[in-house]
Structures are given as structure tokens and as C-alpha cells.
Amino acid sequence: MASVSATPHIRSKASTAGIMGGVIFSLLPASVGGIVNFGPKALLLIVISIASCVFFEWGFEKLAKKKSTVGDLSAVLTGLLLALNLPVSVPWWMPVVGAFVAIVVIKMLFGGLGQNFMNPALGARCFLVISFSKLMTDFSYRPGWGEVADAVSGPTPLMAVKSGEAFNLSSMFIGNEAGTIGETSALLLLIGGMMLILSGIITWHLTFSYLISFVIFLMIFSGYGMNMYYIGAQLYGGGLMLGAFFMATDYVTRPISRSGQLIYGVFLGIMTGIFRLFGPGAEGVSYAIILGNLIVPLIDKLTIPKHFGYKKEAAR
């Protein structure tokens, strides 16, 4: 009797641990940049988040008497992504709560890796934003490292863009700004993203359709037209680069086909534009990707090619 495994069914010589390790390695530039930018507490939150995700996955599988999957590094990656989406001002228990939601509620209760219906790290972040909105939007932490401490406290550059205040585009690109631990440096995220593309872990289709459709949406609806300074701020600010390269491209929650990924990217670009321009907050990437995760089954149904040998039965 044949057995059916969880999706995806495309075969590759690459192992799950190898892919996850490659993504983790590509996130190191942004992670190190966040630690340098925000100080030792950023490192502490990263360690707590990763350790909590690994512990909850190990503990759940131990209680359920299932084979441990901690070695595939997916829990490590989830913990790292969750930490990079947190402001450094949050208390130490915040990544622990987020890790529980990400691993136990979103991932393991739905069957584990390959069967979760949304990105665990982003789902956990959205839960934390809704549950602890004040803590998750507090960017006033001062690490005590002289000039850097002054630069990274206060409102984020994206908030300044939203309210029409002045912002420093070059500083946003380099990353010496307020924000979550891993989102501030567009340069370091681009370096990591290019590493993913060049290594073949992801392709350009989804990410670039996301970014291009977002830019087109801004040109049409922002009121700034083709103002490259404004568009650059929208691209560099917030979690767009982190989301476009590292979370929208999640193997489990993205479409399988290239055409499906292009459609998915356009959807994410439009939704991010709607949230940023017309929503009450300055951000919108997390909610756009979560909504996108929910329509991936429909996109796959419409874009996956028919099986070889399929023939439609003629009407009698």
C-alpha cells in the first residue's frame, strides 16, 4: 500500500537541515548588525528565542512520543526569525511566549514541519503585537553605547515617513536606526537575501514580484508619484526586506510553482501597500504575509500544472 507524505512533493538532494542552515547563515549579517546596533540585550533575546523554540519542539515531541525533529534546524530558524522581529525593549519572557505560540500552537498542533498553515515566526509576532501592543511598539530602549544609543531610540524611520517627518535615507539603508532587532539594516538584509538566491535556496520570482508590485502600488496611490527618496524609504524601512527575502519565501507556506510565486508576490506587494498607506500603523508586512499564507492553497490549485498523461474525458 502506498503512503502519502506531507507537501511539498518536489524531490531534491538538499536536506531540510541543509536548507534551514543556509537560511540561518544568510541571516547572520542582519543578526550581527542588530546586536551591534542595539547592544548585548539583542543577543540575549536572540538566544532566549532560539532556546525556547528548540525546547518547546523537543518537549512537545517528547510528550507526544514522536521522533524528535530538532535536528532539522527548523525550530532554530523560527526562533531566530522571531527574535529579529522583536524590538530590543521587550522583556525577556516575551520571546518565550512567542516561541510557544510559534512552535506548539502554529506548528506542532498542525502536524509539524510541512503542515503548518502559516509562517510560525510571523504568526507569533502578530499574536504578540495584538496581545502586547504597547511593549511591541516601544522603540525607546537605550543600550548605553554612546552615539549609537541616541540613534536607535525613539520612533522608527517608517513612522516618520508615515507622518511626513524628516528621515535619513542613507542611515535607513545602513541600519543605524530604531526598529526591531533584525529589520533596521536594508544593506545587511540585501546581502543575506542575495546569498539565498545565489546559493539556490530561493529564486528571485517571489521576492522581486513582491518588491516591484509594492513600488508600483506606491507610485499610483501614495501621492508621491515616482519620488525615489520616498520609495527608497518605504523599501528600506520596517520589515519589508526581512519579510520579502526570508519569510515570504518560506518553503512550507509559499506557492510551489514559479507562476504561483509571482502571483503570490504581487498579492503581498498590494496588501503591504494597502496596510502601509491606508492603515492606522506604519507597518504591514507581517499581516500581508499571514493573509497571503491563507490563500496559498488556492494559488497552488490554480497554477500547478496538470499531471503528465492527463486527458479530459470527452462529453458524450
Secondary structure by P-SEA (a helix, b strand, c coil): cccccccccccccccaaaaaaaaaaaaaaaaaaaaaaccaaaaaaaaaaaaaaaaaaaaaaaaaccccccccaaaaaaaaaaaaacccccccaaaaaaaaaacccccccccccccccccaaaaaaaaaaaaccccccccccccccaaaaaaaccccaaaaaaacccccaaaaaacccccccccccaaaaaaaaaaaaaaccccaaaaaaaaaaaaaaaacccccccaaaaaaaaaacccccccccccccccccccccaaaaaaaaaaaaaaaaaaaacccccccaaaaaaaaaaaaaaaaaacccccccccccccc
